[in-house]
Amino acid sequence: MEHLRPYINSRLESDNSWWYHGKPKARSLKIFPACLWQPRQNGKVNIFNAIWYYLLPCLLWGMIFCIQPAFLWAGEIQSMAQAASVIVKKLDDGLSVTPLSVQIKRLTLEDTPASSSFSLKFLTMVQAAMTHYPEDFIKIEYLENTPKNLSRGGITNVNSFVSQQTRETKATLEGQYRQIQDKVIVNLRLISSNGEKIADAEVAFPSTIIDVPLKPDNLKKIQNTEKDISSVFVSTENGFRIRLDTNKGNGATYQEGEEIKVYFQTEKDTYVKVLYVDAEGNRITLYPTEKDPVEKLAKGKVHDLTRRTRWQITCETTCGTEVLLAFASPYPLPTNEDLDFGGGLRGYHPKRKLRDLLRTLRGIQPQPSFSTTQIYLTTVPKL
C-alpha cells in the first residue's frame, strides 16, 4: 500500500476531480458533481446549473410547507357527517348492553336550555350513522310523547321483543355541546329507562365545517329569562307537583312547519295556568283560553292543550329558544292579561318585566299550596 500513497494523495488534491470542489487542501467531500451545483463556471452563467441551484431548492421547500399541513390535517374531521360517524362509533364501542331501541331526545348548548339548527342537523346525522350498526341499534327514532305514555311516566312505548331470542333495551340519546375558540366539542350519552348510563362519547371538530347557526339569536334573552324564573320559583319538594311536557320533550328542537303538542298533569285537583314566552318575548296564556272554563282540573289526568287546535311552528317574525311555564294552585289564579293575540288567546305585554309578572301570578300563596314548573324548546328555520 505504501507505493500507492503518492498517487492517492495526488488525486485527493486535484482541482479537476469531479467529486471535490474548493481549495485543493480543503478536501470537502461533495455528494454531487460540481457541474450540477455551481451556477457559474468559467466566469459564465450556466442556465441549467442556475435553475438547479436556485429554483429546485425553492420547489423543494414549497413542497415541504404544502405537504406538511396535509399530513397534520389528515386525522382531522372534515365534515359534520364524519363527526357524527366518529361519535357513534365511540358510543357503539362503549355499550354496556345491547341491543338497544334508541329514542333521540335533545342536544343543548352547555349550561343553557337552548339548542339550535346545529343540534337538529347533527342529531339527524347521528341517526343516519347509527343505522350502520343494526345489531346494536335495532331501532332509532325521535322521542314522541303522547298522553298515554306520559300517564305511565315512561317514554314512548316500543316493542320489547324483536324476536323470540333477542330482547331490546329502551334508551334515550341526549347530549350537550360547547365551543372553545375554533373547535366544537359534542358529548352524547345513552341513558336507560331507569336513568342508568349505557354509554357516552365525545368528539371535537373545527367550527369551520359547520354551515348552520350554533346558537339561537335570542340566547342572552333566554338566559335572562331563566334567571328571572329561578329568582321567583322555588322548590316544591314539600308540596305537590305539576308536570309539563311537549311531544318531543324538554329541550327539544322544533323545525319550522313542525307540529307541537303541549301536555300537563298535576298530583292534586287544582287550578292551572300555562304561559308561553316566545322568541320575541310575548307572554301568551295557553291555558285557560277564553273558551276554557275556569275550574279545577282532575289530578292524575294528562291534559292535552292542543286537543282542539293543531299548533304548528312558524318563523314569520323570528325563531329562537322559548319557554313554557305552568302554575298550579288549589285557589283560582289571576286572569289579568292585557293583550289579545287572537283565536281566544290572551297574554301580557312583552315590555312588562317577567319577574314582576311571575310574582303577580304566584301571588302570596303559601308554598305547599302552589306549584310551578317550566320547560324549554328551540324553534329553527326549516333546514
Residue pairs with C-beta under 8 A, 6 or more apart in sequence:
11 17
12 20
12 27
13 24
13 25
13 27
14 20
14 24
15 24
18 33
18 34
18 35
19 29
19 30
19 33
20 26
20 27
20 28
20 29
20 30
20 34
21 28
21 30
21 34
21 38
22 28
30 37
35 41
35 46
35 49
36 49
36 52
37 49
37 52
37 53
38 46
38 49
38 53
39 45
39 46
39 49
39 50
39 53
39 54
40 46
40 49
41 49
76 205
76 206
77 83
77 86
77 203
77 204
77 205
77 206
77 209
78 209
79 209
80 121
80 122
80 125
80 205
80 209
80 210
80 211
81 125
81 128
81 129
82 205
83 122
83 125
83 186
83 203
83 205
83 209
84 122
84 125
84 126
84 128
84 129
85 129
85 132
86 203
87 126
87 129
87 186
87 188
87 201
87 202
87 203
88 126
88 129
88 130
88 132
88 133
88 201
89 129
90 201
90 202
90 203
91 188
91 190
91 199
91 200
91 201
92 133
92 136
92 137
92 199
94 199
94 200
94 201
95 136
95 190
95 198
95 199
96 197
96 198
96 199
97 169
97 192
97 198
98 135
98 136
98 169
99 135
99 136
99 137
99 138
99 162
99 166
99 168
99 169
100 136
100 137
100 138
100 139
100 168
100 169
100 170
100 171
100 190
100 198
101 138
101 139
101 158
101 159
101 168
101 169
101 170
101 171
102 130
102 137
102 139
102 140
102 141
102 171
102 172
102 173
102 190
103 141
103 142
103 143
103 144
103 155
103 156
103 158
103 170
103 171
103 172
103 173
104 123
104 126
104 127
104 140
104 141
104 142
104 143
104 172
104 173
105 143
105 172
105 173
105 174
105 248
105 249
105 251
105 252
106 115
106 119
106 174
106 175
106 249
106 250
106 251
106 252
106 253
107 115
107 119
107 122
107 123
107 174
107 175
107 176
107 177
107 186
107 188
107 253
108 114
108 115
108 119
108 175
108 176
108 177
108 251
109 115
109 116
109 176
109 177
109 178
109 214
109 215
109 219
110 176
110 177
110 178
112 219
112 222
112 223
112 226
112 321
113 222
113 226
113 250
113 251
113 321
113 323
113 376
114 215
114 216
114 219
114 222
114 321
114 376
114 378
115 216
115 251
115 252
115 253
115 321
115 378
116 212
116 213
116 214
116 215
116 216
116 253
116 378
116 380
117 212
117 213
117 253
117 380
117 381
117 383
118 177
118 184
118 210
118 212
118 213
118 214
119 177
119 253
119 378
120 253
120 255
120 380
120 383
121 212
121 383
122 177
122 186
123 173
123 253
126 173
126 188
127 140
127 142
130 137
130 140
131 137
131 140
138 162
138 166
138 168
139 158
139 168
141 156
142 248
143 155
143 156
143 172
143 248
143 249
143 252
144 156
144 247
144 248
145 155
145 156
145 245
145 246
145 247
145 248
145 249
145 261
145 263
146 156
146 247
147 263
147 302
147 304
148 157
149 155
149 156
149 157
150 243
150 245
150 263
150 265
150 302
151 265
151 300
151 301
151 302
154 193
155 170
155 172
155 193
158 168
158 170
159 168
160 167
160 168
161 167
161 168
162 168
169 192
169 193
169 198
170 192
170 193
171 190
171 191
171 192
171 193
171 198
172 190
172 191
172 193
173 188
173 189
173 190
173 191
174 188
174 189
174 191
174 251
175 186
175 187
175 188
175 189
176 186
176 187
177 184
177 185
177 186
177 187
177 214
178 184
178 185
179 185
179 207
179 214
182 206
182 207
182 208
183 204
183 205
183 206
183 207
184 204
184 205
184 206
184 207
184 210
184 214
185 202
185 203
185 204
186 202
186 203
186 204
187 200
187 201
187 202
188 200
188 201
188 202
189 197
189 199
189 200
190 197
190 198
190 199
190 200
191 197
191 198
192 198
207 214
212 383
213 380
216 222
216 279
216 319
216 320
216 321
216 378
216 380
217 279
217 318
217 319
217 320
218 279
218 318
218 320
218 321
219 320
219 321
221 281
221 320
222 320
222 321
222 322
222 323
222 376
225 277
225 323
225 354
226 323
228 353
228 354
228 355
228 358
229 323
229 325
229 354
229 358
229 374
231 355
232 355
232 358
232 359
232 362
233 358
233 362
233 372
233 374
234 367
236 367
236 370
236 371
236 372
238 367
238 368
239 367
239 368
239 369
239 370
239 371
240 266
240 267
240 268
240 270
240 328
240 368
240 371
241 266
241 267
241 371
241 373
242 264
242 265
242 266
242 267
242 270
242 272
242 326
242 327
242 328
242 371
242 372
242 373
243 264
243 265
243 266
243 373
244 262
244 263
244 264
244 274
244 324
244 326
244 373
244 374
244 375
245 262
245 263
245 264
245 375
246 252
246 260
246 261
246 262
246 263
246 324
246 375
246 377
247 259
247 260
247 261
247 263
248 254
248 260
248 377
250 375
250 376
250 377
251 375
251 376
251 377
251 378
252 377
252 378
253 377
253 378
253 379
253 380
254 260
254 313
254 377
254 378
254 379
254 380
255 313
255 379
255 380
255 381
255 382
255 383
256 313
256 314
256 315
256 319
256 379
256 380
256 381
256 382
257 312
257 313
257 314
257 382
258 312
258 313
259 310
259 311
259 312
259 313
260 306
260 311
260 312
260 313
260 377
261 304
261 305
261 306
261 311
262 274
262 286
262 304
262 305
262 306
262 311
262 324
263 302
263 303
263 304
263 305
264 272
264 274
264 287
264 302
264 303
264 305
264 326
265 300
265 301
265 302
265 303
266 272
266 297
266 299
266 300
266 328
266 371
267 299
267 300
268 299
268 328
268 330
269 296
269 297
269 298
269 299
269 330
270 296
270 297
270 299
270 328
270 329
270 330
270 371
271 294
271 295
271 296
271 297
271 328
271 329
271 330
271 331
271 332
271 333
272 287
272 288
272 297
272 303
272 326
272 327
272 328
272 333
273 285
273 287
273 288
273 326
273 327
273 328
273 333
273 361
274 285
274 286
274 287
274 305
274 324
274 325
274 326
274 327
275 283
275 284
275 285
275 286
275 324
275 325
275 326
275 327
275 347
275 361
276 283
276 284
276 285
276 286
276 322
276 323
276 324
276 325
276 347
277 283
277 284
277 322
277 323
277 324
277 325
277 354
278 284
278 322
279 317
279 318
279 319
279 320
279 321
279 322
279 379
280 317
280 318
280 350
281 350
282 339
282 341
282 347
282 350
283 347
283 348
283 349
283 350
283 352
283 354
283 357
284 341
284 345
284 346
284 347
285 337
285 345
285 346
285 347
286 305
286 324
286 345
287 303
287 305
288 294
288 335
289 344
289 345
289 346
290 344
290 345
290 346
291 308
291 344
294 332
294 335
296 330
297 303
309 343
313 379
315 379
315 380
315 381
319 378
319 379
319 380
319 381
320 378
320 379
321 376
321 377
321 378
322 376
322 377
322 378
322 379
323 374
323 375
323 376
323 377
324 374
324 375
324 376
324 377
325 358
325 372
325 373
325 374
326 372
326 373
326 374
327 333
327 361
327 362
327 370
327 371
327 372
328 370
328 371
328 372
329 365
329 369
329 370
329 371
330 369
331 365
331 369
333 361
333 363
334 360
334 361
334 363
336 360
337 346
337 347
337 348
338 348
338 349
338 352
339 346
339 347
339 348
339 349
340 346
341 347
348 357
362 370
362 372
363 370
